[in-house]
Amino acid sequence: MASTQALFTAYSGLDAHSRFIDVAGNNIANVNTTAFKGSRVEFADLLYRNISIGEEPGAFTGGTNPMQIGTGVRVAGTLRDFGAGAISSTGIPSDLAIDGSGFFVVQRGEDQMFTRDGGFRLDAENNLVTVDGDRLLGASVDDEFEIQEGSLGELQVPIGQLTIAESTSIVRLSGNLNAGGEAATRGARVRLGADGDVGFGLINNPSVPPAGGNVIELTSLLSEIADPDDLSGDTAMFANGQAIEVRGARKGGSNVVPSSFLIDAASTVRDLLDFFTDAMAIQDTGVNPDGNTPGTRLNSQTGRIFVNGNTGIASDLEIENTDLRLVNPDGSIARFPFSTERLQQADGESVRSSLVAFDSLGTPLDVDATFVLESKQDTGTSWRYFVESADDTDLNKAVTTGTIEFDNFGLLRTTDAINVNIDRAGTGAASPMGFELSLLGGENGVSSLTDIESNVASTFRDGAGIGTLEDYTIDRDGTVLGAFSNTLIRPLGRVNLATFRNPAGLVGEGSNLFRAGGNSGEPVISNPGDLGAGQIVGGSLELSNVDLGKEFINLILASTGYSASSRVIQTADQLFDQLMAVAR
C-alpha cells in the first residue's frame, strides 16, 4: 500500500540536500575571498516511528530488536572551519596576515568586531581601516613613542605629517693616538702690548691707582687705560660703549669663533683677561711643563698681557694685530689697540676630531675633541683631551678637559666615558645638552700605538635632526614601525589580536566580520605572539581556506542525495497510481 510518509521523508531529503548545495555554493563563491573560512553541513536523522521497541530474551525465547521507521533527515547545523589559509605576499605594508588563531579587532560604529581579513589601508585621517572603513584597533604610543599597553585605540600612520628630532646621548670615537710622538712641553705664548714693545699704563690720576711699582693692575678700569699715542697721559684708549672684538684669530689651524666684549664703566683689566681666555677657549689644566699657566696673565710692572695656550700642536694659537679690534657703538672700527707678538708655539703630538651632535630640537652642534700626548710613563701613555663647541651659548666655547690612560700595549685603561655638557641657554632647547663621548668599542675603540700620526674619528652617533615620517612597516609582534627621513625608526603603535575559547561560536556578519556569540566566549585581547594568538606577517594576506576539490565532491554527493530523494517521491507516486487503478 502506498505511504504518504515516504513523500514527507523524501521531501526532508530534498530540503536537506538543497541546504548542502547552498553551503557548498557559498564556499565555492568565496574561494578567492581574503581569509574566508569555509563551512560544512552536518545532518541528523529525524524522529522515529516505533512499531516495536524490542524485547529482552526470555526463558524459552530469544530477544527481539526494536522495529523503527525513520521520518527523514534534517540539517543539524553548519560548522565553520577556522583552519588557516595559505599566506600570500603582497608587498603592501598595510596588508597583514595572522600566523595563528587570533583575530584583528576593528571598530564599526559603537561595536567591536573581529576579522581575519588583514587587507587594511589608510584613510584621509591616517587611520588604518578595512575596505569598508572599519578602524583597526591596537595600542597607541605617547609623546615619547612608548607603547601604552592595556587600552585599545585607533592606529594612525601620519605619512608626511609627523616630524621628530632626537637629542644625541652617545658618540663613539675610533682610531689610534700615536704613542711614538713627542710629549707636549709647552703651549703657545702670545704677548699683547699697547704699541710695539710698550705695555699698557693708566691715565693721570686714575680712580684706582696701582700700588707699589705697578703701572697697571687687574682692578684697573679699562676706561682709565692711557692712549699710548697721547704722551700727556690725559686721553683714555677705551671708552664706555665701545667693544673689543676677537675676529680672525686661529687655534690649531681653525678660526676661533668671533666674540665681543662690551666696555662699560665697571669693566676692569681682569674682565678683559677673562674675556681673552674665554674667547680662545683656553682650559685650566694647571701649570704647563714649561712653567706657564694656561690663560691670560698681566705683568703689572710692565703693563704687558700674555696669552698662554694649552699644550699640543692642535691647540696652537695664532693672533695678529688685526684680529683684536676696538669697535665703536655704530659698528665702525675705532682702532687695533693691541700689538701682538708670538713668543712661542705649542708643541706635542696631538689630533683634533670634529663631530656633530644634536640637541633636543634637532639642531646640529659642531663639537671638537682634541687629544694631546701629555706624558709617557713605564705603565703606558697619558693623553689629555679638550672638548670645545662653537655652538655652546656661553662666551667660553671650552666644554671640558681631562686625561685618559693607556697601558703598555696601547689599550685604554680609562673605562669611563667623557661626559660632555653643552650650554644651550636661550635657544629653546633643553640646556645643558649632555651626551657621552665613548672611547671604548673593542676592536673599534681608541688605542695608543706607535704610528706615523694620530687619527681619531667618530664612528657612531645617535640622535638626529628633524625628520618626516616617510614609510612604515608592521613587525611580527604587531609593532607599527615608522621610518623617518632622518633615518630614525620609531614605534607608532601595536596591533592587538583577540582570541576565543570557541571560535566556531562566532557569528558571521558579512564583509569578513564576526561578532562574539553566545557560545564563542568573551574575546581575550593580547599582543601578537601571546596566548596562542599567533604572529603578524606584514605585507601579506591570508587566502581562503576553501578546498575546491572537496567542494566539488560535496556537490556530487548533494546532487546524488537530491536525485535519490526525488526518486523516492517518484516511486511513491507510482504506488499511488496503482492503488487508484485498483479502485477503478
SULZIJO-V861583 format. One record per backbone hydrogen bond with DSSP energy under -0.5 kcal/mol. CO is the residue of the C=O (numbers start at 0). NH is the residue of the N-H. If there is no record, write none. Layout:
# SULZIJO-V861583
CO_NH + CO_NH
This chain:
# SULZIJO-V861583
2_6 + 3_7 + 4_8 + 5_9 + 6_10 + 7_11 + 8_12 + 9_13 + 10_14 + 11_15 + 12_16 + 13_17 + 14_18 + 15_19 + 16_20 + 17_21 + 18_22 + 19_23 + 20_24 + 21_25 + 22_26 + 23_27 + 24_28 + 25_29 + 27_30 + 29_32 + 32_35 + 35_37 + 35_544 + 37_80 + 39_78 + 41_75 + 41_76 + 43_73 + 46_70 + 47_49 + 48_50 + 48_68 + 51_66 + 54_63 + 60_57 + 63_54 + 65_67 + 66_50 + 66_51 + 68_48 + 71_45 + 73_43 + 73_75 + 76_41 + 77_79 + 78_39 + 79_81 + 85_87 + 85_542 + 87_540 + 90_92 + 91_94 + 93_119 + 94_538 + 94_539 + 96_98 + 96_536 + 97_99 + 98_534 + 102_497 + 103_105 + 103_114 + 104_136 + 105_107 + 105_112 + 106_108 + 106_134 + 107_110 + 110_107 + 110_112 + 112_105 + 113_513 + 114_103 + 115_117 + 117_95 + 117_119 + 120_128 + 122_125 + 125_156 + 126_122 + 126_128 + 127_135 + 128_120 + 129_132 + 133_129 + 134_106 + 135_154 + 136_495 + 137_152 + 138_493 + 139_147 + 141_144 + 145_141 + 146_148 + 147_150 + 152_137 + 153_155 + 154_127 + 156_158 + 157_160 + 157_161 + 161_468 + 163_466 + 165_463 + 168_435 + 169_461 + 170_437 + 171_458 + 171_459 + 173_456 + 174_446 + 175_177 + 175_454 + 176_178 + 177_180 + 181_348 + 184_289 + 185_311 + 185_346 + 187_308 + 188_342 + 188_343 + 189_306 + 190_340 + 191_304 + 192_338 + 194_197 + 197_193 + 197_194 + 200_225 + 202_205 + 210_213 + 216_219 + 217_269 + 219_268 + 220_223 + 221_224 + 221_237 + 223_202 + 224_236 + 224_237 + 225_227 + 226_229 + 228_230 + 229_232 + 232_203 + 234_226 + 238_241 + 241_262 + 242_244 + 242_326 + 243_260 + 244_246 + 244_324 + 245_258 + 248_255 + 249_317 + 250_253 + 253_250 + 255_247 + 258_245 + 260_243 + 262_240 + 263_266 + 266_221 + 267_271 + 268_272 + 269_273 + 270_274 + 271_275 + 272_276 + 273_277 + 274_278 + 275_279 + 276_281 + 277_280 + 277_396 + 282_284 + 285_284 + 285_293 + 287_290 + 291_287 + 291_293 + 294_307 + 296_305 + 297_299 + 298_302 + 298_303 + 299_214 + 299_215 + 302_199 + 303_298 + 304_191 + 305_296 + 305_307 + 306_189 + 306_308 + 307_294 + 309_187 + 311_314 + 312_315 + 315_251 + 317_249 + 319_322 + 319_323 + 320_323 + 322_246 + 322_324 + 323_337 + 324_244 + 324_326 + 325_333 + 325_334 + 326_242 + 327_330 + 331_327 + 331_333 + 334_325 + 334_336 + 337_339 + 338_192 + 340_190 + 340_342 + 343_188 + 346_311 + 347_312 + 348_372 + 350_370 + 352_368 + 354_366 + 356_364 + 357_167 + 358_361 + 362_358 + 364_356 + 365_389 + 365_390 + 366_354 + 367_369 + 367_387 + 368_352 + 369_385 + 370_350 + 371_373 + 371_383 + 372_183 + 374_381 + 376_379 + 379_376 + 380_405 + 381_373 + 381_374 + 382_403 + 383_371 + 384_401 + 385_369 + 385_387 + 386_398 + 386_399 + 387_367 + 388_391 + 394_396 + 396_388 + 399_386 + 401_384 + 403_382 + 404_412 + 404_413 + 405_380 + 406_409 + 409_447 + 410_406 + 412_414 + 416_418 + 417_419 + 417_436 + 419_434 + 421_432 + 422_392 + 423_426 + 431_433 + 432_421 + 434_419 + 435_170 + 435_437 + 436_417 + 437_172 + 438_445 + 440_443 + 441_444 + 444_174 + 446_176 + 448_178 + 454_175 + 456_173 + 459_171 + 463_165 + 466_163 + 467_484 + 468_159 + 470_482 + 472_474 + 472_480 + 474_477 + 475_535 + 477_494 + 478_474 + 478_480 + 479_481 + 479_491 + 479_492 + 480_472 + 481_483 + 481_489 + 482_469 + 482_470 + 483_486 + 487_483 + 489_481 + 492_479 + 493_138 + 494_527 + 495_104 + 496_525 + 497_102 + 498_523 + 501_504 + 502_505 + 504_518 + 505_507 + 506_514 + 509_512 + 511_115 + 512_508 + 512_509 + 513_113 + 514_506 + 516_519 + 516_520 + 519_500 + 519_501 + 522_524 + 523_498 + 525_496 + 526_529 + 529_532 + 531_100 + 532_101 + 533_528 + 534_98 + 535_537 + 536_96 + 536_539 + 538_89 + 538_90 + 540_87 + 541_34 + 545_547 + 546_550 + 547_551 + 548_552 + 549_553 + 550_554 + 551_555 + 552_556 + 553_557 + 554_558 + 555_559 + 556_560 + 557_561 + 558_562 + 559_563 + 560_564 + 561_565 + 562_566 + 563_567 + 564_568 + 565_569 + 566_570 + 567_571 + 568_572 + 569_573 + 570_574 + 571_575 + 572_576 + 573_577 + 574_578 + 575_579 + 576_580 + 577_581 + 578_582 + 579_583
